[in-house]
């Protein structure tokens, strides 16, 4: 039952992110522009971080879950269910957004879309497949590093949602002209399933690139955190075990190898 509550929290959080983020683009995009859309995505994540963070950790993104799995911060079973429920939440949100947008007689799905991502002609500014792939992988990499750093043990508790939300604003400011900004496979899946056509054909990129970025961030964070841990252990030996200038090099070698 506790696990199911986590899955429902992930579904709800992803629903809010996609409805509010993509909704800002579809319904208010002409009024608020790229800046407003970027802020909408960031605020959505920030709000959900404090709403469901204590329940599920507020991944609401398969790339985040994959990165956490690589660091063994979540089990395989939970990771699979997290991703499944995230995708369901994103799809429900896209469907809800379509129903709302359809209430405007000037709205046409094939023209206005649902905030789907794309490359080449489907890119907001005509960026190529290669450019979009690199952008999505690198932006997700940056985003995940901020998440790992903000949620690490040495950071004051209760504030992680702020830098994470702001980082999502940042990557959207850069990425919207390139691909519409995904950095989240579920966020891309929901609109693509309803819009279909090119959005669905190009969906693979917005799963592969963000997951690569997330896994790369996990690898780097593991290295950085391990190096920091070894440094603190070394300092502990120097300060508490021996007088300054009388360090036992054999003891230090044992610490570094542990």
Secondary structure as UniProt FT lines:
FT   HELIX           2..56
FT   HELIX           62..70
FT   TURN            71..72
FT   HELIX           76..101
FT   TURN            102..103
FT   TURN            105..106
FT   HELIX           109..112
FT   HELIX           120..122
FT   TURN            124..125
FT   HELIX           129..150
FT   TURN            153..154
FT   TURN            157..158
FT   HELIX           160..179
FT   HELIX           185..195
FT   HELIX           197..201
FT   TURN            202..204
FT   HELIX           205..236
FT   HELIX           237..241
FT   TURN            244..245
FT   HELIX           249..257
//
